[in-house]
Amino acid sequence: MKSLVTIIAAGLLAGSFAISADAGTKKSGMAEVKAQCQAQAKKKYSAIHFMKRRDYVKNCMNQRA
């Protein structure tokens, strides 16, 4: 009984590391996309139009997701 609990606990622990590693990779990918969208928004809208820039970045992120 103890060995079964130990095996299940080890499996859950290993699975949690695999899930967190995948999430870290996905976050860095989304950060790249956000940076690209922000660069495009900066080219398209001047500093005065900060709301248009923000909306452009949001729309760009939604299209690429």
N, C-alpha and C positions, 0 to 999 in steps of 0.2 A: 504494500500500500504506500509506504514512504517513497519507494523508488518511482512509482507511478506519478506521485505528486511532484517529485523532483524533476522528472522528465517533462511534465507539462509546464512547470515553472520555467525551466530552461528554454523550452520552445517559445513561450510567450515573451521571455526576455530577448531572445534572438530576433523575434519578429518585430519587437518594438524598435530595435536598432535599425533594422532594414527600412521600416516605415519612416523613421526620422531622417535617415540619409536621403531617401527619395524626396522628402519634403524640402530639404535644404537645396537640392539641385533644382527643383521647380521654382523656388523662391529666387534663386540667382538668375534663372532664365527670365522670370517676370521682371526682375530689376533691369535687365538689359533691354527688354521691350519697352519698359516705361521710360528709360533714358533716351531711347530712339524716338519715342513719341514726343517727349519733351523737346528734343532737339528740332524736330519738325515743326512743332508749335512755335518755338522761338523764331524760326525762320519766317513763319507765316504771319504771326501777329506781333506787334510791337509791345513794349513793356506797359503801355497805357491800357491795353486790352487784356488784363490779367484774367478776367472771367472767361473770355473767349478762348484764351490759352488753356485754361483748366478744362473747359468743355471739350476742346479738341483732344486733349490728352485722354480724357475719359472715353471718348468715342473711339479713339485709336486703340486704346487698351481693350475695349469690348470687341472690336473687330478682329484683333489678333488673338484673342483668348479662345 
